[in-house]
Amino acid sequence: MVVLIVWIIMAYVCYDVAQKKGLNSGMWGVLGLIFGIFALMILVMIPSKRY
């Protein structure tokens, strides 16, 4: 049960970070749900599209 909650939180965090960076937030939310912390680590390394 705890693992499921952590994966959902990762999906939301990926969604939020992608939205703030100007990236496709829906796609990153799904990737965060599937890959968890690994998707978040990749997302943090991608440069922002907003200037």
N, C-alpha and C positions, 0 to 999 in steps of 0.2 A: 504494500500500500504506500509506503513512504517513497519507494522508487518511482511510482506513478506520479506522485505529487511533485517530486524533483524534476521529472521530465516535463511536466506541464509548466512549471516555473521557468525552466530553461527555454521553452517555446515562447513564453511571454517576454522574457528578457531579450531573446534574439529578435523578436518582433519589434520591441521598443528601441533597441539599439539601431536596427536597420532603418526604422522610421526616422530617427534622429539624424542618421547619416545620409538620408535621401535615397536609400536603396529600396528594392522590392520587399516590403515588410511582410506580406503574406507568404511569399516563398521562403523567407528566412525564418518565419514562425514555424512553418512545416519542417524545414531542415532542423531547427532547434528541437522540435518534438521527436524527430527520428534519430538525430545524432547527438543531441544533448550538448554537453560541454565542448565537444569537438567543433560543432558548428559555431558556437560562441567564440572560440579561440580564433577560428578563421575569420569570422565577422569583425573582430576587433582589429585584425591586421589589414583589412581592406580600407583604403583611404575613403574619406567622405566625398560625396558628389556635391555637397552644398559648399558654397564659398562664402 
